[in-house]
Structures are given as C-alpha cells and as structure tokens.
Amino acid sequence: MSADPSGTRAIRATDDDRTAVITALDSALASGQLDQFEHYERVRVATSARMVDDLRPLFADLQGVRVRLHGDRGPTRAEPARQDPFSPQTPPATATRHPWGVLAAVLVGVALVTGVVLAVSASDDPDPVGRDVAVADRSGGGGQGGSRVLDNPAPLSAEGLERIFTSAGRASGSELATSLVVHPEHAVLAWTDPQHPSRTLRQLYRGGWSGWADSPSTREESFRLADLDAALIAPVVAGAPETLGIAGETGAFLSVAADEAGRPTYTVHVSNDVHQSGFLVVDHAGEPVRVNPPR
C-alpha cells in the first residue's frame, strides 16, 4: 500500500466517497458558493479521483459542508466500542504471538479467496446489482475467444439518457425523484427516503448505478421517473450551446427537477473554456420556459 511523503497511508476512493463529495458540490452550487463552471470542473475531478486525498481539496473551502470519507478518524482510543477498519493496526509492544493467530489468518485468507470466486461466478448474472451495462460482442465473427467490450454510451447522448432514465427507478427502488443531474461522465439521482422522509438519498451512475449518500431532506417536490423523456430532451442538450450563443470548447450538464404539478422540468447548463456560461429551461413537453445566455 502506498503512502505519501509524510508517511500517511494513501487510501483509494470508493464510489461512496465520490458520491458524497459530488453531493456537497451540488449543495455548494445551489447555495451560490460555486458558479456553474467551478462546479463542473470540481465534479469532473471528483468523478475521476482515484485516492481519497484527491477529493478533500474539492470541498475544503466550502461553508456548511460535512463530508465523511474513508480513512477519516472515527472514535478516539478512549472509545474502543467501534474500530476504524481503515486505520493501520499496531499490536501492543507486549503482545505475544500465538499459533492460533496464524491459523485464524489462514482461515480468513481462505474466506476471502472464496468470496472472490463467488463474486466472479455471480458476474455471470446479466444484472447482479441493478447496473444497466450492456456488453457488446465486438469479436468480428462472433467466434469463441473474441474480446467483449463494455458498451457504455455517453450519459448526455440520446442513448445514454435513455439508459439512465429507464434504469433509475430500478436502481433506487423508487418511482419518484427530487432531482437528477446528468454530467458528461456521470449522473446523480436524488429521492426522498420513504422510510425516513427527513432524509434525501443519492446514488451515482457511471455506466451503472453504485455509491450511496444521504443528507437532510430539503423538502423538494418530486417527479415521476416514468415521465422522463430522453427522445425529447436529447436534441435540446445537443443544441444548447448554439441556442445560448456559447462558442468554443463547451461543456454541459442537465438537471431535472419537478414543476408545481409534479412534472419534470429540464435545465441545460452550458459553459466554455473562457468561463462564459448560461442555461436554458424547458418544460415536460419540451416548450421553452427560460433562456439565459451569457451576459
């Protein structure tokens, strides 16, 4: 396991870590601490972050943000009831080694190997954990031995939006959502916890759904996931830079929320490499509600 020059152990980031940071960045955008371009850039970094320490600078300067990542210190040594599994374990100086410890380590190793084998076997299930990832056979002739390539369309493409929209309900177990934000590399779905309405749950999509986070509910209105229309909104997303008059190398993301009648409203945010940004809003039928070009 690698360590930084100070000797601190480096810990790899999980989808749960990335989701928690993206949730904090979304809150910072909503509160006005980040503009659209800053939010887009930080989310892009968070999505591809490999190590936990790569995530910390993304929210270190934000107010009112509490993000707990793997490796963060838990209870102190005076509170031994729960041990942090990510902290390095140092045996006491007076500890005595026993042969039973070696046997236990062997048994644990066998259990881990068995778990890996079972996990590999379970991968034959076309959708073991609610992911919606198609596998395309691109071997050329369909013969044995050909490579199999994961066919994951870009989230903001028509096919990508269709896949996200149709799989979101199955992944979350909810027919309703309070928001869905789709970026070029990922998407974040939010919905109210039906068991605890004071909490909002979030899940991350990157070719498949994974990673969880929760936060206090903001009491936002919900829309039906079945009402989302990829064929309707995909052309709007593709044409947004031209509609807003934003030239150059552009980036965009789509956010979906509910209107007063509980129907989805789509907002497309666009920015370019010289920090011009704008957005447009269309209703559930694709009719323009607002166009806000760069000032």
N, C-alpha and C positions, 0 to 999 in steps of 0.2 A: 504494500500500500504506500502510495506516495505521500510526501509531506512537503510543506512549504519551508523556506529557509529558516523560519523561526522555530521549526520543529513541530508545528501544529499539524495534526493528521488531516489530510485532504479527504473530503467525503464527496462521493458522486451524488449529483442531484437526481431526484425522482420526479415523476410526473406530478405527484402530490406537491412537491416543493415548487415546481414551475407554476402549477395552478394557483397556489397560494399567493405567489408574487404577482401573477397576472391579475388576480382579483384585486390586490392592493393598488396596482397601477390603474385599473378601471375606475376604482373609487377616487383616485387622485385626479383622473381626467374629469370625472363628474363634479368634483369639488373645485375645479379650476386651478389646481396646483400644477398640472401639466397641460400643455396645449396638445393639439392633435398630432403634430409632428414628433414632439418629445415622447408622447405616449406610444406612438407607432414604433419608434426606434427602440425604446426600452422593452416593449413587448417582443420585438424581433429578437433582441439579445436574450431575453428570458426563455423564449421558446427553444433556442439552440444551446442554452447553457449546459455544460457538462458537469460542473462542480458546484457545490453549494456556495462556496465563496464567490463564484461568479455572479450569483444572484443578489448578494447583500448590497452592493453599491446601487442597485436599481431602485431601492426604496429607502436608503439610508437618510436621504434629505427630505422625506415626505412627513407631513404632520398627520397625527391621528392614525397612524398605520402600525398595526401589530402583526407581524408575520413570524410564525414559529417554523423553523426549518430543521431538518435532520441535523443532529450534532449540536443544537443549542442546548445549553445547560439546563437540566431539569432540577429536581430537588437537591439540596446540598447534602454533604455527607452526614449531617445531623438528622436527615430524613431518609433512612435507609429502606423505607417501605417499597419504593419503586426504583429500580436500577435502570439507568440510561443504557440501552443496548448498543449505542453508537460510541460510548466512551471507552477508551482503552482501559483494560483491566490490569492492574498491577498487584500481584499477590503480596501479602504482608511479608516483611523480612523474616519473620519467624515461621513462615508456612513450611509444612513438611509434606513432601511428595509421597503419595501412596499409589500402589499399583492399581487400586480401584479407579483412580483418576484417569490412568491410561486406558483402562477398559471402557470407561464412560466416554472418553474422547473417540475411541474406535466405534462405539455404538452410535454416537452422534454422526460420525462421518458416514457410516452405512446408511443412516436415516436420510442424510442429505442427498447422497447419491440416488437412493430410491426415489426421493421426491423429484429429483431432476428427471429420472427415467419416466416417472408417471406424468410429469409435465410435458415431456416430449411426446409421449403417447397421446395425451389429451389434445395435442395440437392438430391431430387428425380431424377433430371436430371442426366443421367449417366456420363456426362462430362460438368459440368456447366461452368468451367473456363479454359478449354483447358487442364486440367490434364488428364493423361492417367493412371489411377489407377484402376486395376481390383479388383472386390470384389468377393471372393470365399465363397460359402456356405459350411461350414465345420460342419454342424449340425449333420452329420452322416446319418440321414434318410431323410433329406430334409423336415422334418415336420415343422410346424409353431412353433415359439418360439426359434428356433435354433440360435446360435450366428453366426454373419457374420464377417469374419476376412479379413482385407486388405491384399491382396496377392501382395507384392512388392518384386520382385526378386532383388538380389544384383546387383548394377549398372554394375559391371565388369563381371558378369556372361553372358553366351550367351543370355539368355532370357532378362536380364537387358539391355544389349547393344542393342538388337533388339528393345526393348520398347523405349529406349532413341532415337535411330536413326530414328525410324518411327514417333515419336511424335514431334521431334524438329521443323520441318518445320511448323506444325500446331500451335505450341505454339508461335513461333516467328513471324509467318506471312511472313517468308522469305524463298525462295528456296535456298538461299546461306548462307554460314557461313564463317567467317575468322578463327575461332578456335572452338574446342570442347574439353574440358578437363573432363575426367571421373575418379573420385576417388572412393574408396571403398564404401563411403556413399552418394556421391552426384555427380553431374556433372554441369559444367558451359558452356553455349553456348554463343558465341560472333558473332555478324554480324554487317555490316555497315548499319547505319540508311539510308534508301533510300531517306528520305526527307531531311536529313542533312548529306551528305557524310563525313563531317569532324568529325562526332561523331560515336563511336562504342557503340552498345547496348549489354547488357549481361543479361542473365536470369539463374536462379538457378533451378536445378532438384533435388528433394528429394522424390521420389515416384510419383511426379507430378511436373509440372513447375510452379514456382512462384518467386517473388522477381525480382526487376529490378535495373540496374545500368547503367550509361553511362560514357564515358570518351572520350578524344580526340582520333580521329582515328589515327592508326599507318600505314594506307595505306597498310595493308596486303592483299595478294591475297586471293580470295575466292574460295571455292569448293562447289559443289552441294551436298546438304544433301541427295538427292536421290541416290548418288553414294556410300554412306556409306554401308559397308557390315559386318554385325555382325557375320555371319557364318564364314567369312574369318578371322577376327581379334580375335575372342574369343579364339581359340586354341593358338594363338601366345601369348596372355596375360597370359593364364594359364601356358604355358611352359616357359615364360620369365625367371623366377628365375633359372631354370635348364640351359637354354641357356647361361645365363650370368655367371653361376657358383657361384651364391649367395645363401648361405645356411642359415639355422636357420629360425627364425621367420621373414618373409618378408612382406613388403607392396609394393603395386604397384599402379601406375596410368597411364592412357592412354591419350595422347594428339594427336589431329588430326589437321593438317594444310594442305595448298594447295601446290602442286608442281608447277613447272613453267608452266605446261599445265593446271592448274586449277583442278587437280585430287587430291583426299585425300591421304595424306601420314600419316602413323600411327607411333607414337613413344611411346614405353612402357618403363616407368621408374620404376626401382626396387631398394629398399633399405632394409636393415635388421636391427636387433636390436643392432648391433655393428658398425653402421654407414658405412657399405660397401654399395656402390651404383653403378649403371651402367644403361645403356639404350641400346635399340636396335630400329632400324628403318626399316619398311617395306613399300613398295610402294602400290599403289591401287590394285595391283594384288597379294599381299602377298609375293612378292620377296624381299629378304634381301637387304637393302641399306647400313646399317652400324650396327656393333655390337661393343659396347663399354663396356667391362667388368670392374670390379673394378681394380684399379691399385695397 
